[in-house]
């Protein structure tokens, strides 16, 4: 993380300067409790190659190891929850790809240390799929992806056992609703505690997050988190 600039040309063209490790940790320490809550969602709108997201993931996986390190299936389940809570948008496609690879490598290294030979062979495929859905090449200002379509994120909610519920939402609708409700910006209604609101008619109250969120554009049947890549 010591390398803050890839090239002077990228700085000139895109203002690309990566945040140093010391500043990353200092800023995350300000919300330390949230970085250690496995289902607390984080969105980095200009994630680069993942300096912030990588450290958030490491912190969450440390909690997974502490709580579930003795049970391989529980470790995999809650590591999935941790990965599913991290989102990023990045303008430059090489950075977005590097970020996904970096996060995948962090999970794989932790998985091999914690699980050794007892891991489910489907696990890393599921993690790779979630990262492909959660770390997107696009523009957080226009809220469009690289193809010019609205950015769509998937919400991954652990329901029971190894079953998860996937719901897809448009980023612009989520952020628009936060502004209209005069709330702090939050992903999928996370940390929505600013009192009574008057949501638009197309919004619904979500019991999991205890907040008003837009209706999902797509909902998927419950499925094992090991099989999420087979749900489309």
N, C-alpha and C positions, 0 to 999 in steps of 0.2 A: 504493500500500500504506500510505500515511500515515493513511488513515481506518480507525480501529480499531473504531468503533461505528457501526452503521447507525441505531439509535434506542435511547432509554432503555427503551422498552417491550420491545424484543427482548432487551436485557440482563436485564431483570427476569423475562421469561418463559422465556428459554432460556440465560441466562448467556453470551450471544454477545458476545465481544470478540476481534477478530482480532489475530493476532500481527504485530508490527511487522517491517519489512524487516531492520533490524539484528539482531534476535533470530533471525529465520529464517536468515540467512546464518551467524550465529555457531554455531547448532545444527547446520546442515548441514556446516559446516567441520569439525566433530568427526568426521564420517564422510565426509570429502571423497573418499576413494578410491572408496567405494561410489557416491557421487553421480555419479561420472565413469565407472563401469562400466555399459555400455549395458544389459546384461541383469540388473543387480542390481535386485530388486523392492522397491518401497516401497508400504506401505499406510498411509494417513492415516485413522484411524477417526472423526475429526471434522474433515473437510477444509475446512469453510466454503466460501468461494468460490475456494480454491486457492492461498493464499499459499505454503505449503510445496511443493505439487506443481508450481506454476508455476516456482519456482526450480530444483527438481530437473530439470524438463524442459529449462529453458534450459541448465543445465550439461551435460546429456546431449547436447543438440543442438549445443552448441559442440564436443564431442568428435566428433560425426558430421561436422561441417563440416571439422574439422582432418584427419580421417582419410580422408574419402570425398568431399570437396567437388568433386573434379575428375571424378567419375563420377556422373551423374544417377541411374542405376539403383541403384548402391550406396548413394548418399545416401538414396534413398527406402526401400530395404530396411532400413538400420540406423536410420533415423528411426522406422520402424514398430516395430522392436525396442525402441527407447527409449520410445515411447508405450505399448507393450504391457506395459511393466514398472511402470507407475504406476497405483495403485489408490486409491480414496477412497470413504468412506461419509459421508453428510451428512444430518442429521435434517431440515433445512429444505429444501423442494423448490426454492425460488428460488435458494438458495445452490448446490445441486447443479447446477442448470441453468446458473448463472453460471460455475461451475467448469468444466463441459464446454466452454462457449463460450470461456472464457479460454484453456484449453489448446489448443483447436482454432485459435484466432487466433494463438497463439505458433507452432504448427507451420506454419500457412499463411504467415505472414510469413517464417519461416526458409526454407520451401520456395521461395517466390517469389524470395527473394534468392539462394539457392544454385542453383536449377534454371533460373530465368528462363523460357525458352519450351520447354525440353526435357523437362518433366515429363509423367508419365503421367496422363491425365485421371481415372483411377480412384483415384489416390492419396488425395486428400482425402476421398473417400467412404469409403474403407477406414479412414482415421484417425477420422472421425466415428463410424463403427460401433464401433470399439474403445473409444473414449471413452464411448459409450453403455453398453457392457458393463462398463467398468472404474470409472466414477464413478457411484455409485448413491445414490438417495434412500432412506435407511433409518436404523435405530437400531443402532449398533455394540454397545450394551449388551445388547440382546435378540437381536441378530444376525438381525433380521427386516427385510425391505424395507417400503416404504410400504404395500404391500398385505397385509402380515402374513405373507408367505411367507419361508422361509429365504433369506438373502442368498447368491446364487450368483455366483462370480467365474469368469472364463475365464482360463486359462493359455494364452499365445501363445508357442510355441516354434519358432524358426527351425530347420529340419531340413536342407534342401539347396537350393541355388539360391534361388529366390524362394518356395519351399514352406514353409508353416508348419503346425504341428499345434495344433489347439485342443482343450483338455480343460476341462470345467466341474466345479467343486468347490463344495461347501457350506462357507461360512466357519466355521460352528460346528464342523463335523467337523475342519477343519484346526486350529483353535485348541484344541479339546478334546484332540486328539492331541498337540499340543505340550506341553500341561500334563501329560498322562499320561506322556510321555517325559522330563519334567523338562528340556526344552530351552528356549532362548530363543525367544520368539515369532517366527515367520518364516512368510512367505507361500509356499505350495507347497514347503515344505521348504528354502527358501533359507537359506544360512549355517547349516546344521545340522552343527556340528563338535564336539559335546559328548561324543563317545565312543560306546561301545556302548549300544544301546537295545533294549528288548524290545517291539516294536510289537504292536498288537492284530492279530488274525488277518485283519481286513479291510483292513489296511494293506499297502502294497507298497513295495519299494525302488525309488527313481527314479534311474536312471543319470545323468540330466542334472544334477539338483541334488545327487546323492550323499547322499540322505536318505530316511527313511521318510515317506511321505505317504499320505493316505487314497486309496482308489480313486476315480477320477472318476465322477461321476454320468452324464456323457455324454462320449463321444469323437467327434470329427468326422474325416472323411477329410482327408488332406493336400490343401492347396489353395494357390494363389498368394496371397500376402498382398494383392495387388490385388483379390482376389475374396472376401475373408472375409465380406463382407456378403451373399453369395449362398449361404452354407453351411447355412442352417437349412432 
